[in-house]
Amino acid sequence: MTLVNLADVLLTAFGGAQNVDRLRYCASRIRVSLKEDGRLNRDGIAGLEGIKALLEVPDTQGGVEYQLVVGPGNARPLYQALSESAGRDY
């Protein structure tokens, strides 16, 4: 699966690009905050090539930050593909 395909599948699993409130990355993870958590399709993410885990971490404002564990060196290219597929910079 190419990064563009993976980004498209992930955006759909997030409930669409319009449901992504915040998207960031660090060394090995993509960090996502959603507008409506109920629209997240966890099954649509489980088992995707390149995604090692989906973590739910409480954020400082009482919500949840979803972290896609992708491994070192993979987060930035996937973040860029997600931004391009969504048609916006996060």
C-alpha positions, 0 to 999 in steps of 0.5 A: 500500500502506498502512503497516499493510499494509506492516508486515504484509508486513514482519513476515512477511518477518522470519519473524514478529513473534516472530522480531523481537528488536529494532526501532529507527528513526532519521531514515531507516531501520528497524533490525531484529535477528532471533532467527533470521537464516535466517528472513528472506525477502529476496525478500519485502522486495525491491521493496516500495513504500516500501523503498529498500534492505535493508542487512546491517550487522555489529553490535557483538555479532558478529551482523547488524543489518538496516536498511530504508532508507525515507527521511527522515520515513518511519521513525517512522510505519513503526516505529509501524505495525510495533509496532502490527501486532506487538502490542508495543513494541520 
